[in-house]
Structure formats: structure tokens, C-alpha cells
Amino acid sequence: MFWGVGVGPGPAGYVPLAALEALREADLIYAPRARGIETSVALQCLAGVEIDAAKLRDVEFNMDPDRSVLSEHYAQLGDQIAAELRAGRNVAYLTIGDSLTYSTYGYVLAALQARLPDLRQRTFPGITSYAAAASALSWPLGEGKERVLILPCPETAEELRRDIETHDIVVLMKIGQRLPWVLELLREMGIAQHCAFARRIGLPGEMLASGLDDLVAQDAMGYLATMLVRRASREER
């Protein structure tokens, strides 16, 4: 059996109860780790959960923009996990946030399904970073008939401006080094005070900000950042 387990965006205790039983039954647990980072964030999200360290398998995941490199990486991982499954072992794969929302798990699952057409699998959903950010900041993520767009940060301010102007709320993920011009755009549009920002929720280095007029880009840049953008002030209902 193969399980995909969404462990949430950071705070321990966000793992679905049903997924805990799968982790206990698993013979092997693959814990992805971003290249250049020593500790798997997914494992940090499981703080307090008793897991036999002998079950753990470290996976350095590669998000190279070269699709041929990316394809080869997941082909090798698919071969490795498929071999374990054919040997009769139960395998779990941890994913940050939700298992199928901008997650490496989707590539792994596709690779396994290509190799094992009769794959027995179950995917456990997880709490997304934007749901956790909205909760931490008491920031309603869509009310009434508000239109919400969830997207990785565009490459240009012009693209992002169009997205904001055609939606009530924009959830911005994968911001990275684009944060300085994103903040500049929000301030230019006069909406920074309606927006919110979260980074490393529940982990060391956590940052939460509601109202972005004074947010300093150099202080806020980093991995695991999410922005909640509201095009206009919240209406009273």
C-alpha cells in the first residue's frame, strides 16, 4: 500500500488522525527535503508524533526548471518506491501542506501509477499554507460570492496586477525573490493595508503580518511564504 500524507504547513498536530494510523502501519516513510536544507520540513511538522527512525528515508527533491532533469529525478524515485511496494512493503510519502496542492507528491504519484497500474494507494489531504495563514491572522479567505484565485507568483508586476484587478482575493504562493516588487505593486495600487503575509507558520523564523504597508522585503523573504491579497477593503455584512 502507498500513502501520501499531507502534514500541514508547519505547526505540529495538523496531521489528519486517519493519516497517523497509516504512518504506524508503514514499513517505510519517505521524507522529502529541499535541496540545500539540512532538515526535512515535513518531519518538523510531525514533532511529537512517535515514529521509528529506522522507517525514515530522506529524499532530496529537485525542482530544477529543466523539465528533463525533473523528469529523470522523479523517474528514479518512482523506480525506488515501486521496488519497495513490489517487495510487499507499505510505503508512506510525507508532503508539506496539502498532498495535491503545488506538491512534489503529484509527480511521485504519477511516476508510481505509470509503473504500477494496479497501485493500491490512498492520499490524505493536509492543511494548506494559505488556510493556516488565514486562520493565524483571522483573515477571512472569501466571503459571500468573492472570487478567490490561488496561484504561484507571476514573473512580472503587469501579470500580477491583472490577476488582482480581476479577482476579489488572490492567494500568492512561491513568491521567493519577487517579494520586493510584489510589495511595491501592492503599495502602488493602494491596497497593501488590506493584505496579509505569512512565512514558516509554526516553525522557527515564523513571520505573520496583517497589513503590509510597513513590511520590509529583505526581512520577510525566504522559503515557505504565502501572501493573501485583497483588492478592496472588506465589506461589512
N, C-alpha and C positions, 0 to 999 in steps of 0.2 A: 504494500500500500504506500502511496505517496501523498504527503500532506503539504500544502502551502499554508503557512501560519503568519497572518498579519499581527505584528507585536505592538502596533501603535507607534506614535511619533517620539516617544521618549520616556514619559513617566511610567515607572513600574506599576503593575496592576491593571494595565489597559488591555491585557491579553484576554480573548474570549474564554470563558470557562470550558467550553467544548474543546477548544484547542489544547488546553492543558492536558486533557486525557490523551490526546494524540501524541503530545510530546513525551508523556510517560511510556507510551507503547512503542515509540520509535526506537529502532536499533541504532540509527544514525541521525544526527541533526546537523544540517549544513547551515553555517552562519556566515552570510556574506559580509565582506569588509571592503570598503572603498580603498582603491589603490592610494598609498601614501598615508593611510591612517592605521595606527597600531592596533586599536581595539575595535571589534565589531560593535557598531551602534545597536544592532539588533540584539546582541547579547546584553548590552547595558539596559535595554528595555525589559529584560527578563530578571532584573535584580530582585532577589528574594524568592525566586522560583527555584526549587531544588532540581538540578539537572546533573546527571552523571557526566563528569567532564570527559570520560572515555568515549562518550557518544558523539562528541563535537567534532566537526570537520570545518576548518577555516577555508573560506572561499574568497580570494581576492577578485572582486569583479571589475570588469573593464568596460568603460563606456566610451571607448575610442570613437571619434566621429567617423573613422574609416569603417564602412559597413562590412568590408571583407574581414577586417580584424575582429570586429564584434561578432560576426557570424562564426568565425573559427573558435573564438573563446567559448561561446555557448554550445557549439557542437562538441567540444572536448568535455565540457561539464555535463552535457546530456549523455555522452557515452559513459562517463564515470558513474553517474547516478543510475542509469539504466542497468549497468552491470551489477550494481548492488541490489536492485529490485529483482533482477533475474535470479540472483543468488538466494532469494527468499527473504531479504531484509526489508523492514519497514523504514522508510526514509521521510524525514520532515525537512522542509526548507523554510528558514525564517525570512521575513520581509519587513522592512520598516514601513510604518503607516499601514495602508491597506494593500492587500496582496496584489490587486489588479489595477491600481491607480498609479500610473507612472512608475511602475515597479520592475526591477530586473526579473522578478518571478515569472512574468509573462513570457519572456524569452526562454527561460528554463522549461516551463510547462510545454511550450510549443516544440522544443527540441525533444522532450521526452515522448510526447504524443506522436512525433514523427518516427521514433524508434520503437515505440511500444503501442501499437494501435489499440490494444485491449488494456491500456494502462488503467489500473484501479487508483483513483485519486479523489481527493476532496480538498477544496480550497476554503480556508476560514478567512472571512473578511476581517479587517482591522480598522481602527480609528485613524482617519486621515489627519495630516498635519493641520489642514485648514479647519476641520471640525474641532480639533483640540485648541487651536488658536482662538477661534470664535468663543469657545467655552471659557478659556482662561481670561479673555478680555471682556466677557459679557457683551459680545458684538454680534447681534442677530445676522445670520447669514441667509438673508432672503425672507421677506415678509410679503404677505398678500400675493400679488402677481408680479413681484420684482423678478427680472430676468438675471440669472447668475451665470457667468462664464468662468470656467476653470481652464487655465492654460499655462504652459511654460512661458516664461518671459520672452516676448518677441525680441528680435535683434535691433530694432530701431524704434525711436520715440514716435515716429509717424504711425507705425503699425499699432503700437500700444494706445496711442491717442484714439485711433479709430475704434479699437475694441472697447475702450472706456465710454466713448460717446454713443455707442450702440447697445450698451447694456447698463443695467442699474448697478450691478455689483460685479467686480472682476476679482477672482482669486488668482493671484500671481505666484507661480512656483518656479523653481530653478532660476532664481534671479542672479546669483553669483556676482560677477564683477560689473554687472549692468546697474547695480543699485544706485550709484551716483546720478546717472541721467534719469533713472526712474523717479527718484525723489525730486529732481529738478523739474520734470514734467508735471508731477502732481502739484507742485507749488505754483508753477506757471499757469496751470488750469484752475488754481484756487480751490482745490479740493483736498489738500493734504490733511486738513483738520478732520475730515470725515473718514480717514483711512487708518489702518492698524497694521502692525508688523510683529512677527514672532520669529525667534530663532532658537533652535536647540531646546524645544519645550521639554521641561522636566529633566534636562541634562546639565552638566557643568557648562557654564557660559550662556545660560538661558538669558534671553532678552525679550521683553514684552513692551510694546509701545502702542498706546491708543492716541491718535493724533500725531501726525508726522512732521509738523512744522519745524520742530527742533531736533529731529533725528539726524545724527551725524553718520554719513555713509561709511566713513572709514572705521568707525567703531562698530557698525552693525553688519558689515559684510562677513560672509562665511557660509559654511555648509549648513544645510537643513533650515533654510529661511523661507518664510511664507508671508505674503502681503495680502491684506484684504482691502480692496479699493471700493469706495462708494462714490458714485458720480455726483450725488447731491445729498444734502443733509437728510437725516432720517425723518420721515413724516410722522406726525402724531396720529394715532389711530384710536 
